């Protein structure tokens, strides 16, 4: 950080400008002041200003409208927006328009300096521009489908990846929250540094603080050596806090301090340690509801959800299912060394119409299982139904108002049960509730004998 750097304060409250100026001047910065955005835009043309502290509520021209103009006049300038809790949504919008981060009023001198130092440290990092973000997502480890819902998600990812903004990813279990977090890290300036995953639902409460922040030797029974916490391990990179809603109020308070001060203190020590970590959190819970219920701190919620990203469930983006089917089929055929040439229409229909409560994870597991169990060059509907899909899907339901004749449904059902019983006619007849003689007659009638042998 250069002590000769220039900072512009744009705020219509003289007290805010004065207090910020005193803090920044003592830190060695050259400080400029403007009581509105119009004056501020003039000043950045006249002086080599590196960073702007911009209030969102201003006379003449509000901060939200002024923000793109600051970035247009000087693209490499850093803008930190100043806002109150009542306008957090506006702060999030400002982040999408190019703001580096935000300060919530009221803020302390230390919080101001932490944010300013963070901005100038970011200037020295290798830049990854939005233009370098892949258009076809060919280098994504995450499978990306063509649905409008995923396109909206990836547009946010495209914009937020090159920044250092804190992100909150929400979505049901199995939607790929960790994979998305990894992609954000991969396409960020921190991609060369560690990506550390913390499963907040799996850690024991009594060891949580030690796992996150580390501990010194002898700080508690069993602390035989000094241990680095996850935040230290992630220094310079990204820490992913999965299922963040599971942490206690006590740990929430300490996590909030880490976010604000950018430093941690090991258990059993009083010496703070500076950390440079980007935080991405995820949850399958409604955190806003948790705030209302008193189980999650409101101030931490605002700090984590600077840029919220919601991953929709698979049932809300059915356009992605055919793409995912082909991807997972190819993946597991290669893994199992099998050659499955096609997915029969009946199987494909079942997979497309199923609601997938377990989302992409369930779909992937289903295709892997079907490939492993496949006895020929096609996926088997019987295997899918026998192993769980049938509990919530009927392969004989109508499609777009077109109903099948009863005889055709009977044939399909007998075939499905025969396949599930590996051609055993005695077991099949028992399941169908008919005698073996009747079953044999129907097998002959529907020409199923060649495909279904057995006793």
C-alpha positions as CSV (number, residue, x, y, z in Angstrom):
1,X,0.0,0.0,0.0
2,X,1.4,3.4,-1.0
3,X,1.3,6.1,1.6
4,X,1.0,8.6,-1.2
5,X,-2.2,7.1,-2.5
6,X,-5.1,9.6,-3.0
7,X,-8.6,8.9,-1.6
8,X,-11.8,10.8,-2.3
9,X,-14.6,11.0,0.3
10,X,-18.0,11.7,-1.3
11,X,-20.7,12.2,1.4
12,X,-23.1,15.0,2.2
13,X,-22.6,14.6,5.9
14,X,-19.7,16.9,7.0
15,X,-19.2,14.8,10.2
16,X,-18.6,11.6,8.1
17,X,-16.2,13.4,5.8
18,X,-14.3,15.0,8.7
19,X,-13.9,11.7,10.7
20,X,-12.8,9.7,7.6
21,X,-10.4,12.5,6.6
22,X,-8.7,12.5,10.0
23,X,-8.3,8.7,10.1
24,X,-7.0,8.5,6.5
25,X,-4.7,11.5,6.8
26,X,-3.1,10.1,9.9
27,X,-2.5,6.9,8.0
28,X,-0.5,8.9,5.4
29,X,-3.1,9.2,2.6
30,X,-3.8,12.3,0.5
31,X,-7.5,13.0,1.1
32,X,-10.0,14.9,-1.0
33,X,-13.6,15.7,-0.1
34,X,-16.8,16.3,-2.0
35,X,-20.3,16.9,-0.6
36,X,-22.0,15.4,-3.7
37,X,-21.3,13.0,-6.6
38,X,-21.2,15.8,-9.2
39,X,-18.3,17.5,-7.4
40,X,-16.7,14.1,-6.9
41,X,-16.8,13.3,-10.6
42,X,-15.0,16.6,-11.3
43,X,-12.3,15.9,-8.7
44,X,-11.3,12.5,-10.1
45,X,-10.6,14.3,-13.4
46,X,-8.4,16.8,-11.7
47,X,-6.5,14.6,-9.3
48,X,-4.9,11.1,-9.4
49,X,-7.4,9.6,-7.1
50,X,-7.1,5.8,-6.5
51,X,-10.1,5.1,-4.2
52,X,-13.5,6.6,-3.6
53,X,-15.6,6.3,-0.5
54,X,-19.1,6.9,-1.9
55,X,-22.3,7.4,0.0
56,X,-25.3,6.0,-1.8
57,X,-27.7,8.7,-0.6
58,X,-26.6,12.0,-2.1
59,X,-28.3,15.2,-3.4
60,X,-28.4,16.1,-7.1
61,X,-27.0,12.7,-8.2
62,X,-27.3,9.6,-6.0
63,X,-24.4,7.3,-5.4
64,X,-25.9,4.4,-7.3
65,X,-26.2,6.4,-10.5
66,X,-22.8,8.0,-10.0
67,X,-21.0,4.7,-9.5
68,X,-20.9,3.7,-13.1
69,X,-19.8,7.2,-14.1
70,X,-16.8,7.0,-11.7
71,X,-15.8,3.6,-13.2
72,X,-16.3,4.9,-16.7
73,X,-14.1,7.9,-16.1
74,X,-11.4,5.9,-14.4
75,X,-11.9,2.1,-14.8
76,X,-9.1,1.1,-12.4
77,X,-10.5,3.2,-9.6
78,X,-11.7,1.4,-6.4
79,X,-15.1,2.4,-5.1
80,X,-16.2,1.5,-1.6
81,X,-19.9,2.4,-1.0
82,X,-21.1,3.7,2.3
83,X,-24.6,2.5,3.4
84,X,-26.8,1.8,6.3
85,X,-28.4,-1.6,7.1
86,X,-31.7,-0.3,5.7
87,X,-30.1,-0.2,2.2
88,X,-28.1,-3.4,2.1
89,X,-29.9,-4.5,-1.1
90,X,-28.7,-1.3,-2.7
91,X,-25.2,-2.1,-1.6
92,X,-25.4,-5.5,-3.2
93,X,-26.6,-3.9,-6.4
94,X,-23.7,-1.5,-6.2
95,X,-21.3,-4.4,-6.0
96,X,-22.8,-5.7,-9.2
97,X,-22.1,-2.3,-10.8
98,X,-18.5,-2.4,-9.9
99,X,-18.1,-1.4,-6.3
100,X,-15.2,-3.1,-4.6
101,X,-17.0,-3.5,-1.2
102,X,-19.2,-1.6,1.2
103,X,-19.0,-0.1,4.7
104,X,-22.2,-0.2,6.8
105,X,-22.9,2.9,8.9
106,X,-21.9,3.4,11.6
107,X,-18.4,2.1,11.1
108,X,-15.3,2.4,13.3
109,X,-11.9,3.9,12.3
110,X,-10.4,0.4,12.4
111,X,-13.2,-1.0,10.1
112,X,-12.5,1.9,7.7
113,X,-8.7,1.2,7.6
114,X,-9.2,-2.6,7.2
115,X,-11.4,-1.9,4.2
116,X,-9.1,0.6,2.6
117,X,-6.0,-1.6,3.2
118,X,-7.9,-4.5,1.6
119,X,-8.6,-2.5,-1.5
120,X,-5.0,-1.4,-1.9
121,X,-3.8,-5.0,-1.3
122,X,-6.1,-6.1,-4.1
123,X,-4.5,-3.6,-6.5
124,X,-1.3,-5.6,-6.3
125,X,-2.9,-9.0,-7.1
126,X,-2.8,-10.5,-10.6
127,X,-5.9,-9.4,-12.5
128,X,-8.4,-11.7,-14.0
129,X,-10.8,-9.8,-16.2
130,X,-14.3,-10.6,-16.9
131,X,-13.3,-10.9,-20.6
132,X,-11.2,-13.9,-19.7
133,X,-14.2,-15.8,-18.2
134,X,-15.0,-18.7,-20.6
135,X,-18.0,-18.2,-22.9
136,X,-18.7,-21.9,-23.4
137,X,-17.7,-22.9,-19.8
138,X,-15.6,-25.7,-21.4
139,X,-13.0,-25.3,-18.6
140,X,-15.6,-25.6,-15.9
141,X,-15.4,-28.6,-13.6
142,X,-19.1,-27.9,-12.8
143,X,-21.6,-29.2,-15.4
144,X,-23.4,-26.2,-16.9
145,X,-26.7,-26.6,-18.6
146,X,-28.5,-24.3,-21.0
147,X,-31.5,-23.2,-18.9
148,X,-32.2,-19.5,-18.4
149,X,-32.0,-20.0,-14.6
150,X,-28.4,-21.2,-14.9
151,X,-27.5,-18.5,-17.3
152,X,-28.6,-15.9,-14.8
153,X,-26.5,-17.6,-12.1
154,X,-23.5,-17.7,-14.3
155,X,-23.8,-14.1,-15.3
156,X,-23.5,-13.2,-11.6
157,X,-20.5,-15.6,-11.3
158,X,-18.9,-14.0,-14.3
159,X,-19.1,-10.5,-12.7
160,X,-18.2,-11.5,-9.1
161,X,-15.3,-13.9,-9.7
162,X,-12.7,-11.2,-10.5
163,X,-13.6,-9.3,-7.3
164,X,-12.9,-10.0,-3.6
165,X,-16.6,-9.7,-2.6
166,X,-18.0,-12.0,0.1
167,X,-20.6,-14.4,-1.4
168,X,-23.5,-16.3,0.0
169,X,-24.7,-19.3,-2.1
170,X,-28.1,-20.6,-1.3
171,X,-29.9,-23.7,-2.7
172,X,-31.2,-27.1,-1.8
173,X,-28.9,-30.0,-1.0
174,X,-27.3,-31.5,-4.1
175,X,-27.6,-28.4,-6.3
176,X,-23.8,-28.0,-6.5
177,X,-23.0,-25.1,-4.1
178,X,-19.5,-26.2,-3.4
179,X,-18.8,-26.8,-7.1
180,X,-20.0,-23.3,-7.9
181,X,-17.8,-21.9,-5.1
182,X,-14.8,-23.7,-6.6
183,X,-15.5,-22.2,-10.0
184,X,-15.6,-18.7,-8.5
185,X,-12.2,-19.3,-6.8
186,X,-10.8,-20.9,-10.0
187,X,-11.6,-17.8,-12.0
188,X,-10.5,-15.3,-9.4
189,X,-7.1,-13.6,-8.8
190,X,-6.8,-16.0,-5.9
191,X,-6.8,-19.1,-8.0
192,X,-3.1,-19.9,-7.3
193,X,-3.8,-20.0,-3.5
194,X,-5.7,-22.5,-1.4
195,X,-9.4,-23.2,-1.5
196,X,-10.3,-24.5,1.9
197,X,-13.6,-26.2,2.7
198,X,-15.2,-26.1,6.1
199,X,-18.3,-28.2,6.6
200,X,-20.0,-26.3,9.4
201,X,-22.5,-29.1,9.9
202,X,-19.9,-31.8,10.5
203,X,-17.6,-30.1,13.0
204,X,-18.1,-30.7,16.7
205,X,-19.2,-27.5,18.5
206,X,-16.5,-27.7,21.2
207,X,-13.8,-27.9,18.6
208,X,-15.3,-25.5,16.1
209,X,-13.3,-22.4,17.2
210,X,-10.0,-24.4,17.2
211,X,-10.7,-25.7,13.7
212,X,-11.5,-22.3,12.3
213,X,-8.9,-20.2,14.1
214,X,-6.3,-22.7,15.4
215,X,-5.0,-23.1,18.9
216,X,-1.7,-22.8,20.8
217,X,0.0,-25.7,22.6
218,X,-1.5,-26.4,26.0
219,X,-4.5,-24.1,25.5
220,X,-6.8,-27.0,26.4
221,X,-6.7,-30.8,27.2
222,X,-5.4,-32.6,24.1
223,X,-3.7,-29.5,22.6
224,X,-0.3,-31.1,22.4
225,X,1.0,-28.8,19.7
226,X,0.2,-25.4,18.1
227,X,-2.3,-25.8,15.3
228,X,-3.1,-23.6,12.3
229,X,-6.8,-23.0,11.8
230,X,-8.6,-23.2,8.5
231,X,-8.4,-19.4,8.1
232,X,-4.6,-19.4,8.3
233,X,-4.4,-22.3,5.9
234,X,-6.6,-20.4,3.4
235,X,-4.5,-17.2,3.7
236,X,-4.3,-15.6,0.3
237,X,-7.0,-17.8,-1.1
238,X,-10.7,-18.6,-0.4
239,X,-12.4,-20.3,2.5
240,X,-15.8,-22.0,1.8
241,X,-18.1,-22.2,4.8
242,X,-20.6,-24.8,3.9
243,X,-23.9,-25.0,5.8
244,X,-23.2,-21.8,7.6
245,X,-26.6,-21.8,9.3
246,X,-25.3,-24.6,11.6
247,X,-22.8,-22.4,13.6
248,X,-23.6,-21.3,17.1
249,X,-24.3,-17.6,18.0
250,X,-21.0,-17.6,19.9
251,X,-19.0,-18.6,16.8
252,X,-21.1,-16.3,14.7
253,X,-19.9,-13.3,16.8
254,X,-16.2,-14.4,16.4
255,X,-16.7,-15.0,12.6
256,X,-18.2,-11.5,12.3
257,X,-15.1,-10.0,13.9
258,X,-12.8,-11.9,11.5
259,X,-14.8,-10.5,8.5
260,X,-14.6,-7.0,9.9
261,X,-11.0,-6.9,11.2
262,X,-9.5,-9.4,8.8
263,X,-7.6,-11.1,11.6
264,X,-8.0,-14.2,13.8
265,X,-6.9,-15.1,17.3
266,X,-5.9,-18.7,18.1
267,X,-7.6,-20.4,21.0
268,X,-5.4,-19.8,24.1
269,X,-3.6,-16.8,22.6
270,X,-4.2,-13.0,22.8
271,X,-2.0,-12.2,19.7
272,X,-4.1,-11.4,16.6
273,X,-3.0,-12.7,13.3
274,X,-3.8,-10.9,10.0
275,X,-5.4,-13.0,7.3
276,X,-6.2,-12.2,3.7
277,X,-9.1,-14.6,2.9
278,X,-12.1,-14.3,0.6
279,X,-15.2,-15.8,2.2
280,X,-17.8,-17.8,0.3
281,X,-20.6,-19.2,2.5
282,X,-23.4,-21.6,1.6
283,X,-26.6,-22.9,3.1
284,X,-29.7,-24.8,2.2
285,X,-31.6,-22.8,4.8
286,X,-33.4,-19.5,4.6
287,X,-31.0,-17.3,6.5
288,X,-33.3,-14.3,6.5
289,X,-35.9,-16.6,8.3
290,X,-33.1,-17.7,10.7
291,X,-32.4,-14.0,11.5
292,X,-36.1,-13.5,12.3
293,X,-36.1,-16.5,14.6
294,X,-33.1,-15.3,16.4
295,X,-30.8,-18.2,15.5
296,X,-28.6,-16.2,13.1
297,X,-27.1,-12.8,13.7
298,X,-28.5,-10.1,11.5
299,X,-25.1,-8.2,11.1
300,X,-23.4,-11.4,10.1
301,X,-26.1,-12.2,7.6
302,X,-25.5,-8.8,5.9
303,X,-21.8,-9.3,5.9
304,X,-22.0,-12.7,4.2
305,X,-24.7,-11.8,1.7
306,X,-22.9,-9.0,-0.1
307,X,-23.5,-10.9,-3.3
308,X,-26.2,-13.5,-2.9
309,X,-26.3,-16.3,-5.5
310,X,-29.3,-18.7,-5.5
311,X,-28.9,-22.1,-7.2
312,X,-32.3,-23.2,-8.3
313,X,-33.4,-26.9,-7.8
314,X,-33.2,-29.2,-10.8
315,X,-37.0,-29.4,-11.0
316,X,-37.0,-25.7,-11.9
317,X,-34.5,-26.0,-14.7
318,X,-35.6,-29.1,-16.6
319,X,-33.9,-27.8,-19.7
320,X,-30.7,-28.8,-18.1
321,X,-31.6,-32.5,-17.5
322,X,-31.0,-33.8,-21.1
323,X,-27.6,-32.1,-21.1
324,X,-26.7,-33.6,-17.6
325,X,-28.0,-37.0,-18.7
326,X,-25.6,-37.2,-21.6
327,X,-22.7,-35.8,-19.5
328,X,-23.1,-38.3,-16.7
329,X,-23.8,-41.2,-19.1
330,X,-20.5,-40.5,-20.9
331,X,-18.6,-40.0,-17.6
332,X,-19.7,-43.3,-16.1
333,X,-19.5,-45.4,-19.2
334,X,-15.9,-44.4,-19.5
335,X,-15.4,-45.1,-15.8
336,X,-17.1,-48.5,-15.9
337,X,-15.6,-49.3,-19.4
338,X,-19.0,-49.9,-20.9
339,X,-20.5,-48.9,-24.2
340,X,-24.1,-47.8,-23.8
341,X,-25.3,-46.4,-27.1
342,X,-28.6,-44.9,-26.1
343,X,-31.2,-44.1,-23.4
344,X,-34.5,-45.8,-24.4
345,X,-37.4,-43.3,-24.8
346,X,-39.3,-44.8,-21.8
347,X,-36.2,-44.3,-19.6
348,X,-35.5,-40.8,-20.9
349,X,-39.2,-39.8,-20.3
350,X,-39.0,-41.2,-16.7
351,X,-35.8,-39.3,-16.0
352,X,-37.1,-36.0,-17.5
353,X,-40.4,-36.2,-15.6
354,X,-39.0,-37.2,-12.2
355,X,-38.8,-34.3,-9.8
356,X,-35.3,-35.1,-8.5
357,X,-35.6,-34.1,-4.8
358,X,-31.9,-34.8,-4.4
359,X,-31.1,-32.5,-7.4
360,X,-28.0,-33.0,-9.5
361,X,-26.4,-35.3,-6.9
362,X,-29.3,-37.7,-7.1
363,X,-29.4,-37.6,-10.9
364,X,-25.6,-38.3,-11.1
365,X,-25.9,-41.2,-8.6
366,X,-28.9,-42.6,-10.6
367,X,-27.0,-42.6,-13.9
368,X,-23.9,-44.1,-12.3
369,X,-26.1,-46.9,-10.8
370,X,-27.9,-47.5,-14.1
371,X,-24.6,-47.8,-16.0
372,X,-23.2,-50.2,-13.5
373,X,-26.3,-52.4,-13.6
374,X,-26.8,-52.2,-17.3
375,X,-26.6,-55.7,-19.0
376,X,-26.6,-54.5,-22.6
377,X,-26.2,-51.4,-24.7
378,X,-29.2,-49.6,-23.2
379,X,-30.1,-48.3,-19.7
380,X,-32.8,-50.5,-18.1
381,X,-36.0,-49.0,-16.8
382,X,-36.5,-51.9,-14.5
383,X,-33.2,-51.1,-12.7
384,X,-34.2,-47.5,-12.3
385,X,-37.6,-48.3,-10.8
386,X,-36.4,-51.2,-8.7
387,X,-33.7,-49.0,-7.1
388,X,-36.0,-46.1,-6.0
389,X,-37.1,-44.0,-9.0
390,X,-40.4,-45.7,-9.2
391,X,-41.5,-44.6,-5.7
392,X,-42.1,-41.1,-7.1
393,X,-42.5,-41.7,-10.8
394,X,-45.0,-43.7,-12.8
395,X,-43.8,-44.6,-16.3
396,X,-47.4,-45.0,-17.4
397,X,-48.7,-41.4,-16.6
398,X,-50.1,-39.4,-19.5
399,X,-48.0,-36.9,-21.4
400,X,-49.5,-33.7,-22.7
401,X,-53.0,-35.2,-22.5
402,X,-52.2,-38.2,-24.6
403,X,-53.3,-41.5,-22.8
404,X,-52.1,-45.0,-23.7
405,X,-54.4,-47.9,-24.3
406,X,-54.8,-50.2,-21.3
407,X,-53.3,-53.2,-23.2
408,X,-50.1,-51.2,-24.0
409,X,-49.7,-50.2,-20.3
410,X,-50.2,-53.8,-19.3
411,X,-47.5,-54.9,-21.7
412,X,-45.0,-52.3,-20.5
413,X,-45.7,-53.1,-16.8
414,X,-45.3,-56.8,-17.2
415,X,-42.0,-56.2,-19.1
416,X,-40.8,-53.9,-16.3
417,X,-41.5,-56.4,-13.5
418,X,-40.0,-59.3,-15.5
419,X,-36.8,-57.3,-16.0
420,X,-36.7,-56.3,-12.3
421,X,-37.0,-60.0,-11.4
422,X,-34.4,-61.0,-14.0
423,X,-37.0,-63.0,-16.0
424,X,-38.1,-65.1,-13.0
425,X,-41.8,-65.8,-14.0
426,X,-42.8,-67.3,-10.6
427,X,-41.8,-64.2,-8.7
428,X,-43.2,-61.9,-11.4
429,X,-46.6,-63.6,-11.3
430,X,-46.7,-63.3,-7.5
431,X,-45.9,-59.5,-7.7
432,X,-48.5,-59.0,-10.4
433,X,-51.2,-61.0,-8.4
434,X,-51.9,-63.5,-11.2
435,X,-51.1,-67.2,-11.5
436,X,-48.1,-68.4,-13.5
437,X,-50.3,-69.8,-16.3
438,X,-51.9,-66.5,-16.9
439,X,-48.5,-64.8,-16.9
440,X,-47.2,-67.2,-19.5
441,X,-50.2,-66.5,-21.7
442,X,-49.6,-62.8,-21.5
443,X,-45.9,-63.1,-22.2
444,X,-46.8,-65.0,-25.4
445,X,-49.5,-62.5,-26.3
446,X,-47.1,-59.6,-25.9
447,X,-44.2,-61.3,-27.5
448,X,-42.0,-61.0,-24.5
449,X,-40.7,-64.6,-24.4
450,X,-37.5,-64.1,-26.4
451,X,-36.3,-61.2,-24.1
452,X,-37.4,-62.7,-20.8
453,X,-36.2,-66.2,-19.9
454,X,-36.1,-67.8,-16.5
455,X,-38.3,-70.1,-14.4
